Amino acid sequence: MDTVNLKQKFTQFSDHWNPRILGEVNDCCLSAVKFQGDFVWHHHENEDELFLVVKGTLRMKFRDREAVVREGEFIIVPHGVEHCPTADEEVHVVLIEPKSTLNTGNLVNERTVAQLQRI
């Protein structure tokens, strides 16, 4: 039962779109990830996702609109909703999602991370 310093955790990696496990709560993972540029359009059949912006600004694209998520804000993307995370400049995000969640959802491609590292 130690405290976790998010700023320190984000200094431990520099790559983008590769979530790292910070901890687990019940059946959910808390992950740290850095975004820059566009991800891929995808959805999750069964899992909702929470994106908490720790640093920077995230643009969450939906097919019919776009949401801007600033530092200290979060957005919940319900399961089944197609979305594409985008960051014009590097953004630090904490993800809260079920352990079963694949980062690319219904797609498997070069950005799919099948086994997350713990930091």
CYANA upper distance limits for C-alpha pairs under 8 A (distance plus 0.5 A):
  4 VAL  CA      9 LYS  CA      8.34
  5 ASN  CA      9 LYS  CA      6.82
  6 LEU  CA     10 PHE  CA      6.74
  7 LYS  CA     11 THR  CA      7.14
  8 GLN  CA     12 GLN  CA      7.52
  9 LYS  CA     13 PHE  CA      8.41
  9 LYS  CA     32 ALA  CA      8.19
  9 LYS  CA    119 ILE  CA      7.60
 10 PHE  CA     14 SER  CA      8.39
 10 PHE  CA     32 ALA  CA      7.53
 10 PHE  CA     33 VAL  CA      8.36
 10 PHE  CA     92 HIS  CA      7.92
 12 GLN  CA    119 ILE  CA      8.26
 14 SER  CA     34 LYS  CA      8.03
 15 ASP  CA     34 LYS  CA      7.40
 16 HIS  CA     33 VAL  CA      7.35
 16 HIS  CA     34 LYS  CA      5.35
 16 HIS  CA     35 PHE  CA      5.63
 16 HIS  CA     36 GLN  CA      6.84
 17 TRP  CA     33 VAL  CA      6.71
 17 TRP  CA     34 LYS  CA      6.47
 17 TRP  CA     35 PHE  CA      6.02
 17 TRP  CA     36 GLN  CA      8.28
 17 TRP  CA     39 PHE  CA      8.01
 17 TRP  CA    111 ARG  CA      7.71
 18 ASN  CA     33 VAL  CA      6.48
 18 ASN  CA     34 LYS  CA      7.80
 18 ASN  CA    111 ARG  CA      8.44
 18 ASN  CA    113 VAL  CA      7.19
 18 ASN  CA    116 LEU  CA      8.39
 19 PRO  CA     31 SER  CA      6.23
 19 PRO  CA     32 ALA  CA      5.99
 19 PRO  CA     33 VAL  CA      4.95
 19 PRO  CA     34 LYS  CA      8.08
 19 PRO  CA    113 VAL  CA      8.35
 19 PRO  CA    116 LEU  CA      6.97
 19 PRO  CA    117 GLN  CA      8.13
 20 ARG  CA     31 SER  CA      5.62
 20 ARG  CA     32 ALA  CA      5.68
 20 ARG  CA     33 VAL  CA      6.86
 20 ARG  CA    116 LEU  CA      6.25
 20 ARG  CA    117 GLN  CA      5.62
 20 ARG  CA    118 ARG  CA      5.98
 20 ARG  CA    119 ILE  CA      6.67
 21 ILE  CA     29 CYS  CA      7.06
 21 ILE  CA     30 LEU  CA      6.43
 21 ILE  CA     31 SER  CA      4.80
 21 ILE  CA     32 ALA  CA      6.94
 21 ILE  CA    116 LEU  CA      6.94
 21 ILE  CA    117 GLN  CA      6.47
 21 ILE  CA    118 ARG  CA      4.93
 21 ILE  CA    119 ILE  CA      6.59
 22 LEU  CA     29 CYS  CA      8.03
 22 LEU  CA     30 LEU  CA      5.94
 22 LEU  CA     31 SER  CA      5.63
 22 LEU  CA     32 ALA  CA      6.96
 22 LEU  CA    118 ARG  CA      6.72
 22 LEU  CA    119 ILE  CA      6.43
 23 GLY  CA     29 CYS  CA      6.53
 23 GLY  CA     30 LEU  CA      5.80
 23 GLY  CA     31 SER  CA      7.62
 23 GLY  CA    118 ARG  CA      8.32
 24 GLU  CA     28 CYS  CA      6.14
 24 GLU  CA     29 CYS  CA      5.05
 24 GLU  CA     30 LEU  CA      6.40
 25 VAL  CA     29 CYS  CA      6.92
 25 VAL  CA     30 LEU  CA      8.10
 27 ASP  CA     98 PRO  CA      6.22
 27 ASP  CA     99 LYS  CA      6.46
 28 CYS  CA     96 ILE  CA      7.06
 28 CYS  CA     97 GLU  CA      5.75
 28 CYS  CA     98 PRO  CA      4.54
 28 CYS  CA     99 LYS  CA      5.51
 29 CYS  CA     95 LEU  CA      8.13
 29 CYS  CA     96 ILE  CA      6.25
 29 CYS  CA     97 GLU  CA      6.15
 29 CYS  CA     98 PRO  CA      6.46
 29 CYS  CA     99 LYS  CA      5.83
 30 LEU  CA     94 VAL  CA      7.04
 30 LEU  CA     95 LEU  CA      6.05
 30 LEU  CA     96 ILE  CA      5.25
 30 LEU  CA     97 GLU  CA      7.45
 31 SER  CA     94 VAL  CA      5.92
 31 SER  CA     95 LEU  CA      5.52
 31 SER  CA     96 ILE  CA      7.12
 32 ALA  CA     92 HIS  CA      7.81
 32 ALA  CA     93 VAL  CA      6.39
 32 ALA  CA     94 VAL  CA      5.21
 32 ALA  CA     95 LEU  CA      6.95
 33 VAL  CA     92 HIS  CA      6.56
 33 VAL  CA     93 VAL  CA      5.90
 33 VAL  CA     94 VAL  CA      6.91
 33 VAL  CA     95 LEU  CA      8.02
 34 LYS  CA     90 GLU  CA      7.10
 34 LYS  CA     91 VAL  CA      6.15
 34 LYS  CA     92 HIS  CA      5.21
 34 LYS  CA     93 VAL  CA      6.67
 35 PHE  CA     86 THR  CA      7.72
 35 PHE  CA     87 ALA  CA      6.53
 35 PHE  CA     90 GLU  CA      6.13
 35 PHE  CA     91 VAL  CA      5.78
 35 PHE  CA     92 HIS  CA      7.08
 35 PHE  CA     93 VAL  CA      8.02
 36 GLN  CA     86 THR  CA      7.27
 36 GLN  CA     87 ALA  CA      5.27
 36 GLN  CA     88 ASP  CA      6.72
 36 GLN  CA     89 GLU  CA      6.19
 36 GLN  CA     90 GLU  CA      5.20
 36 GLN  CA     91 VAL  CA      7.07
 37 GLY  CA     86 THR  CA      6.04
 37 GLY  CA     87 ALA  CA      5.52
 37 GLY  CA     88 ASP  CA      6.14
 37 GLY  CA     89 GLU  CA      7.73
 37 GLY  CA     90 GLU  CA      8.45
 38 ASP  CA     84 CYS  CA      7.63
 38 ASP  CA     85 PRO  CA      6.81
 38 ASP  CA     86 THR  CA      4.94
 38 ASP  CA     87 ALA  CA      7.03
 39 PHE  CA     84 CYS  CA      6.39
 39 PHE  CA     85 PRO  CA      6.12
 39 PHE  CA     86 THR  CA      6.66
 40 VAL  CA     84 CYS  CA      6.05
 40 VAL  CA     85 PRO  CA      7.98
 40 VAL  CA    104 THR  CA      7.83
 41 TRP  CA     82 GLU  CA      6.98
 41 TRP  CA     83 HIS  CA      5.97
 41 TRP  CA     84 CYS  CA      5.12
 42 HIS  CA     82 GLU  CA      5.76
 42 HIS  CA     83 HIS  CA      6.22
 42 HIS  CA     84 CYS  CA      7.15
 42 HIS  CA    104 THR  CA      6.72
 42 HIS  CA    105 GLY  CA      6.29
 42 HIS  CA    106 ASN  CA      6.56
 42 HIS  CA    107 LEU  CA      7.09
 43 HIS  CA     79 HIS  CA      7.38
 43 HIS  CA     80 GLY  CA      6.01
 43 HIS  CA     81 VAL  CA      6.06
 43 HIS  CA     82 GLU  CA      4.99
 43 HIS  CA     83 HIS  CA      6.80
 43 HIS  CA    104 THR  CA      8.10
 43 HIS  CA    105 GLY  CA      5.76
 43 HIS  CA    106 ASN  CA      6.35
 44 HIS  CA     48 ASP  CA      7.80
 44 HIS  CA     79 HIS  CA      5.71
 44 HIS  CA     80 GLY  CA      5.90
 44 HIS  CA     81 VAL  CA      7.75
 44 HIS  CA     82 GLU  CA      8.34
 44 HIS  CA    101 THR  CA      8.05
 44 HIS  CA    105 GLY  CA      5.17
 44 HIS  CA    106 ASN  CA      6.50
 45 GLU  CA     79 HIS  CA      6.07
 45 GLU  CA     80 GLY  CA      5.50
 45 GLU  CA    105 GLY  CA      8.01
 45 GLU  CA    106 ASN  CA      7.75
 46 ASN  CA     79 HIS  CA      5.87
 46 ASN  CA     80 GLY  CA      7.51
 47 GLU  CA     78 PRO  CA      7.67
 47 GLU  CA     79 HIS  CA      5.40
 47 GLU  CA     80 GLY  CA      8.46
 47 GLU  CA     97 GLU  CA      7.49
 47 GLU  CA     98 PRO  CA      6.99
 47 GLU  CA    101 THR  CA      6.97
 48 ASP  CA     76 ILE  CA      7.45
 48 ASP  CA     77 VAL  CA      6.24
 48 ASP  CA     78 PRO  CA      4.96
 48 ASP  CA     79 HIS  CA      5.07
 48 ASP  CA     97 GLU  CA      6.97
 48 ASP  CA     98 PRO  CA      8.27
 49 GLU  CA     76 ILE  CA      6.06
 49 GLU  CA     77 VAL  CA      5.73
 49 GLU  CA     78 PRO  CA      7.06
 49 GLU  CA     79 HIS  CA      8.01
 49 GLU  CA     95 LEU  CA      7.46
 49 GLU  CA     96 ILE  CA      6.55
 49 GLU  CA     97 GLU  CA      5.46
 49 GLU  CA     98 PRO  CA      8.43
 50 LEU  CA     74 PHE  CA      7.28
 50 LEU  CA     75 ILE  CA      6.25
 50 LEU  CA     76 ILE  CA      4.87
 50 LEU  CA     77 VAL  CA      6.92
 50 LEU  CA     95 LEU  CA      6.10
 50 LEU  CA     96 ILE  CA      5.55
 50 LEU  CA     97 GLU  CA      6.95
 51 PHE  CA     74 PHE  CA      5.81
 51 PHE  CA     75 ILE  CA      5.88
 51 PHE  CA     76 ILE  CA      6.87
 51 PHE  CA     93 VAL  CA      6.79
 51 PHE  CA     94 VAL  CA      6.49
 51 PHE  CA     95 LEU  CA      5.43
 51 PHE  CA     96 ILE  CA      7.29
 52 LEU  CA     72 GLY  CA      7.53
 52 LEU  CA     73 GLU  CA      6.45
 52 LEU  CA     74 PHE  CA      4.67
 52 LEU  CA     75 ILE  CA      7.24
 52 LEU  CA     93 VAL  CA      5.97
 52 LEU  CA     94 VAL  CA      5.57
 52 LEU  CA     95 LEU  CA      6.84
 53 VAL  CA     57 THR  CA      7.55
 53 VAL  CA     58 LEU  CA      7.61
 53 VAL  CA     69 VAL  CA      7.35
 53 VAL  CA     70 ARG  CA      6.76
 53 VAL  CA     71 GLU  CA      5.46
 53 VAL  CA     72 GLY  CA      6.20
 53 VAL  CA     73 GLU  CA      6.26
 53 VAL  CA     74 PHE  CA      6.51
 53 VAL  CA     91 VAL  CA      7.73
 53 VAL  CA     92 HIS  CA      6.56
 53 VAL  CA     93 VAL  CA      5.09
 53 VAL  CA     94 VAL  CA      7.02
 54 VAL  CA     71 GLU  CA      5.82
 54 VAL  CA     72 GLY  CA      6.34
 54 VAL  CA     73 GLU  CA      8.47
 54 VAL  CA     91 VAL  CA      8.13
 54 VAL  CA     92 HIS  CA      5.89
 54 VAL  CA     93 VAL  CA      6.04
 54 VAL  CA     94 VAL  CA      7.48
 55 LYS  CA     70 ARG  CA      8.34
 55 LYS  CA     71 GLU  CA      5.64
 55 LYS  CA     72 GLY  CA      8.17
 55 LYS  CA     91 VAL  CA      6.00
 55 LYS  CA     92 HIS  CA      5.44
 55 LYS  CA     93 VAL  CA      7.65
 56 GLY  CA     70 ARG  CA      6.91
 56 GLY  CA     71 GLU  CA      6.06
 56 GLY  CA     89 GLU  CA      7.83
 56 GLY  CA     90 GLU  CA      7.13
 56 GLY  CA     91 VAL  CA      5.00
 56 GLY  CA     92 HIS  CA      7.03
 57 THR  CA     68 VAL  CA      7.53
 57 THR  CA     69 VAL  CA      6.27
 57 THR  CA     70 ARG  CA      5.06
 57 THR  CA     71 GLU  CA      6.65
 57 THR  CA     87 ALA  CA      7.18
 57 THR  CA     89 GLU  CA      8.16
 57 THR  CA     91 VAL  CA      6.45
 58 LEU  CA     68 VAL  CA      6.43
 58 LEU  CA     69 VAL  CA      5.53
 58 LEU  CA     70 ARG  CA      6.87
 58 LEU  CA     85 PRO  CA      7.52
 58 LEU  CA     86 THR  CA      6.58
 58 LEU  CA     87 ALA  CA      5.68
 58 LEU  CA     88 ASP  CA      8.46
 58 LEU  CA     91 VAL  CA      7.02
 59 ARG  CA     66 GLU  CA      7.16
 59 ARG  CA     67 ALA  CA      6.23
 59 ARG  CA     68 VAL  CA      5.13
 59 ARG  CA     69 VAL  CA      6.64
 59 ARG  CA     85 PRO  CA      6.57
 59 ARG  CA     86 THR  CA      5.57
 59 ARG  CA     87 ALA  CA      6.51
 60 MET  CA     66 GLU  CA      6.14
 60 MET  CA     67 ALA  CA      5.62
 60 MET  CA     68 VAL  CA      6.87
 60 MET  CA     69 VAL  CA      7.93
 60 MET  CA     83 HIS  CA      7.22
 60 MET  CA     84 CYS  CA      6.43
 60 MET  CA     85 PRO  CA      5.17
 60 MET  CA     86 THR  CA      6.60
 61 LYS  CA     65 ARG  CA      6.85
 61 LYS  CA     66 GLU  CA      4.93
 61 LYS  CA     67 ALA  CA      6.97
 61 LYS  CA     83 HIS  CA      6.01
 61 LYS  CA     84 CYS  CA      5.51
 61 LYS  CA     85 PRO  CA      6.64
 61 LYS  CA     86 THR  CA      7.69
 62 PHE  CA     66 GLU  CA      6.11
 62 PHE  CA     67 ALA  CA      8.41
 62 PHE  CA     81 VAL  CA      8.37
 62 PHE  CA     82 GLU  CA      6.78
 62 PHE  CA     83 HIS  CA      5.29
 62 PHE  CA     84 CYS  CA      7.14
 63 ARG  CA     82 GLU  CA      7.52
 63 ARG  CA     83 HIS  CA      7.62
 69 VAL  CA     73 GLU  CA      6.33
 69 VAL  CA     74 PHE  CA      6.75
 69 VAL  CA     75 ILE  CA      7.42
 70 ARG  CA     74 PHE  CA      8.25
 77 VAL  CA     81 VAL  CA      7.24
 77 VAL  CA     83 HIS  CA      8.41
 87 ALA  CA     91 VAL  CA      6.92
 97 GLU  CA    101 THR  CA      7.08
101 THR  CA    105 GLY  CA      7.43
102 LEU  CA    112 THR  CA      7.76
102 LEU  CA    113 VAL  CA      7.63
102 LEU  CA    114 ALA  CA      7.27
103 ASN  CA    112 THR  CA      6.67
103 ASN  CA    113 VAL  CA      6.92
104 THR  CA    108 VAL  CA      6.94
104 THR  CA    109 ASN  CA      8.30
104 THR  CA    111 ARG  CA      7.57
104 THR  CA    112 THR  CA      6.03
104 THR  CA    113 VAL  CA      8.36
107 LEU  CA    112 THR  CA      8.32
108 VAL  CA    112 THR  CA      6.18
